[in-house]
Amino acid sequence: MITSCRQEDALTELERAVTQQHVIDKPIDQLVDDIKKREQLGSTEIYPGIMMPHINEPYVNQTTVVVTRFTQQAKLLGHSGIRAAIFVLTNGATDALAEFMHLLVDPRPFEYLLDRHHTNADVKNYFIKGGEN
């Protein structure tokens, strides 16, 4: 969980977190560039106020989902009013990714993510458990 409010901070924190967890190796700068390139192809806003920037690149060591919640509306990747971002990093489709994407067919996970009454730990557990409280 990342809780930055500025685009630059969120993307820097994303890079730092996935590098520390060995999700990606060098070159680190490529991750942010690839996310920005993907967004230029078309908006990844999947629900009002929620973006899901995603990349499929060979330098990603393991499929990883990083959820970012903002304490206030933020500008992210050229979009205003963003309250959360779900970054999906992969080097190919996996069963775990398919299960996660299936969860997002229903609007309830988005509403849960945006509800400020839920702590970051609550949100993390909610997504890990596949939508169960």
C-alpha positions in Angstrom: 0.0 0.0 0.0 1.3 3.4 -1.0 -0.4 6.6 0.3 1.3 9.4 -1.6 -0.7 12.4 -2.9 1.5 13.5 -5.8 2.0 11.6 -9.0 5.8 11.9 -8.8 5.8 10.5 -5.2 3.4 7.7 -6.0 5.5 6.5 -9.0 8.8 6.9 -7.1 7.3 4.9 -4.2 6.1 2.2 -6.6 9.5 1.9 -8.1 11.1 1.7 -4.7 8.7 -0.9 -3.3 8.9 -3.3 -6.3 12.7 -3.0 -6.5 13.1 -3.8 -2.7 10.8 -6.8 -3.2 12.8 -7.9 -6.3 9.7 -7.7 -8.5 11.8 -5.8 -11.0 15.6 -5.5 -11.4 17.5 -2.7 -13.1 16.9 -0.6 -15.1 14.5 0.9 -12.6 13.6 4.0 -14.6 12.1 1.8 -17.3 9.1 0.9 -15.1 7.8 4.5 -14.9 8.5 5.1 -18.6 6.5 2.0 -19.5 3.6 2.9 -17.3 3.5 6.3 -18.9 3.7 4.9 -22.4 0.8 2.5 -21.6 -1.3 5.4 -20.3 -0.7 7.3 -23.6 -2.3 4.4 -25.5 -5.6 5.0 -23.6 -6.9 5.8 -20.2 -6.7 3.1 -17.6 -9.4 4.6 -15.4 -11.6 1.6 -14.6 -14.0 3.2 -12.1 -14.7 6.8 -11.2 -11.5 8.0 -9.4 -9.7 4.6 -9.8 -7.0 3.9 -12.3 -5.4 0.6 -13.1 -2.1 1.3 -14.9 -0.6 -2.0 -16.1 2.4 -3.3 -17.9 3.5 -6.7 -19.3 7.3 -6.6 -19.6 10.0 -9.2 -19.5 12.0 -7.4 -16.7 9.1 -8.0 -14.2 10.2 -11.1 -12.2 6.8 -11.9 -10.7 3.2 -10.8 -11.2 2.5 -8.1 -8.7 -0.4 -5.8 -7.8 0.3 -2.6 -5.8 -2.7 -0.7 -4.5 -2.2 3.0 -4.0 -4.8 5.0 -2.0 -4.6 8.8 -1.8 -5.7 10.8 1.2 -7.3 13.3 -1.2 -8.0 13.5 -4.9 -4.7 13.4 -6.9 -3.5 14.0 -10.4 -1.9 10.9 -11.7 -0.7 10.2 -15.3 -2.5 13.2 -16.6 -5.9 12.5 -15.0 -7.4 14.6 -12.2 -9.7 13.4 -9.4 -7.9 10.1 -8.8 -8.4 8.6 -5.4 -6.7 5.2 -5.9 -4.5 3.4 -8.4 -4.1 -0.3 -8.8 -0.7 -1.0 -10.5 -0.5 -4.4 -12.2 3.0 -5.5 -13.2 3.4 -8.8 -15.1 5.6 -10.6 -17.6 2.7 -12.8 -18.8 -0.8 -13.9 -17.8 -1.1 -16.1 -14.7 -3.9 -17.8 -12.9 -3.5 -15.5 -9.9 -3.8 -12.4 -12.2 -6.9 -13.9 -13.8 -8.5 -14.5 -10.4 -7.6 -10.9 -9.4 -9.1 -9.4 -12.6 -12.2 -11.5 -12.1 -12.7 -9.8 -8.7 -12.8 -6.4 -10.5 -15.9 -7.3 -12.5 -18.0 -6.3 -9.5 -18.1 -2.6 -8.3 -18.0 -3.6 -4.7 -14.1 -3.9 -4.5 -13.9 -0.3 -5.9 -16.3 1.0 -3.3 -14.5 -0.9 -0.6 -11.2 0.6 -1.7 -12.6 4.2 -1.8 -14.3 3.9 1.6 -12.1 5.8 4.0 -13.5 3.9 7.0 -11.4 0.9 5.8 -7.8 1.0 6.8 -5.0 0.2 4.4 -4.7 -3.2 6.2 -8.4 -3.8 5.7 -8.1 -3.1 2.0 -5.0 -5.3 1.6 -6.7 -8.2 3.4 -9.9 -7.7 1.3 -8.0 -8.0 -2.0 -5.8 -10.9 -0.8 -8.9 -12.8 0.3 -10.6 -12.2 -3.0 -13.3 -9.8 -1.8 -14.1 -11.4 1.5 -14.2 -9.2 4.6 
